[in-house]
Amino acid sequence: MNEPNPLPGATPPGTTKHRVFVVDDHALMRRSIVEAIEREPDLEVCGQAWDVPGALADIRSLGPQIVLTDLQLKASSGLDLIKALKEQAPKTIVVATTMFDVRRNERLARMAGAAGFCSKHDGPEKLITVLHEALASVK
């Protein structure tokens, strides 16, 4: 007798869910990112924000393992968020993303302390891979 297939996004027994916080100032992009993450059995979105002050407050209270931040935010910079997190929550893993000047922004993000980087042009599969690689790099 076959076991039923788990529901999409269901956590297989014995799997730990890694808590992800998403920062992006474009609601449609943020929603798409959240949906891609939520399809993964070992990832869950624990919070979302559109700017650095809101993100810092929520990250402090929610304690995610990993933060995914856009670098080009309307009212602030994802680089500022990365630097603040490295001071306030140094064990929090940060992955940065952007659509603009990808090579330069990847270098800046890594210099600020990001463990991973993904261009938004790469799509959701690459983003999920980068999140998993960043999580694996700190084990």
Buried (B, 14 or more C-beta within 10 A) or exposed (E): EEEEEEEEEEBEEEEEEBBBBBBBBBEEBBEBBBEBBBEBBEBBBBBBBBBBEBBBEBBEEEBBBBBBBBBBBEEBBBBBBBBBBBEEBEEBBBBBBBBEEBEEBBEBBBEBBBBBBBBBEBEBEBBBEBBBEBBEEEE
